Amino acid sequence: MHSMNSLARTSCIILSAGFSGRMGQHKALLLYGRGKTTFIEKITKEYSSAGITEIIVIVSSDLMKEIEVKHLDMPDNVRFVVNLYPEWGRFYSLKTGLQNTTKGNYVFFQNIDNPYVDSELLFAMAAVCAQANVVIPQFSGKTGHPVLLSPEVFRAILENMAIDLRIDDFLRSFRTMLIKTENPKVLVNINSSLDYKKEFPG
């Protein structure tokens, strides 16, 4: 049974293989606020401190090269998987992550462009995961990130041969539970330098 305090059989996939063209640099390496912590360090530490033992980050080969020379401070249980076809989109990135994930686990996934994940929300989502195949946080009627997938959805994505599906469309056929949250940050997507300045002024 998957209880509120146990994220042991839960993995996490962070999608970070996009080109970040509008940003002019890889979002994974953006700084979180005024400190020296990057988005990728902040997000992976949050999942790790919540007790998630398998954290997989999907990167492009370009980003992998940058990470290798940067000496980032990340938990030991973070694994990088290179997506050789990032232009094939997020569904393919997610599938690439799942191919490297322990079978039968529940899986959180999220984009690199929202650095605000927190363990309180992860626990709340895990507490209800037995009641649905897909758990999504909702603020003010809008859905956000991260998303929690059941082992059934995990299997279905791996069995699906298409590469260019929209993740949202694919997930619609599964039983979904929306978890209301008071935290507007679940809706954030930092796609451009303008978005970044709005979140981190100064």
Steps between C-alpha positions, in 0.01 A plus 500: 500500500625842408468706816542870550839460663640260247638626176730198490341337195480831321735635236528843348573609144601857425464603135789724399581409139332798331699758305408802718530719192306792648712494813836507325637239744402166649229547761658231721790738564294811580563627851228459758463847646806685622696196615739282305257207481385405149148382413627144456668499844193647671252258341706183550573586865131555568405155365790337679419661835140375464643148497489419130791271427494493119531837326549504124575816304447489123748728327618583149858409410587875502373543855678182610830646382439818700401309815814285480728803538292687759548294820140547608398410853235231459383197698686174428185331375461730196555331163526681170355343186576660165207533258658485154180628335382796710318640196254210531342676797408442863312171460811340352713656776269358766505158332882511490496569874258216571719256307767573763267486802436208735198312367190501719579831670280803524663787312494875550594699194545868441668751271826666593337844460312483831753498788240530778416137581471439876482184708169593665328487161680176406373332820144626442503360146650166606235466773221469240684321223326168567170666405595610148742431213603863464526758781536868405516809723244770431506865600202726436350262244823457299718190498872513567810297580626251602281214374495159670449190283399153616683183388209438256562829319875436511439168316258654251747773399775244439264285292384791285694514174422863413769759567328832434200480732417779739542373855176674613300333222641158579423531872137599440390139459617412854322552831629835622483664840558872544653607831407855594792706626528854631839537335481697172859399418381162367388689187834667424676432167815699447535504122668831426732752665192714560337217699824453692523870593139492615573210737843623611513879471819686581 
